[in-house]
């Protein structure tokens, strides 16, 4: 029974780390998602993720995503 208790404790410790999902989409506007008020597109899965997680509301964007994409792919 002692070993079963230890296994359960380790499973709970691993569950405490957050899961991070980073979505990078090309040519996606701020209001193209339902969670940000889209009247035209239905995005139920992303809306559910946004409702259960964290939304970043203070950000800036650039017209070209190539520098961001290159930084993510190279790690620099």
Beta strands, then each sheet from edge to edge (+ up, - down):
end
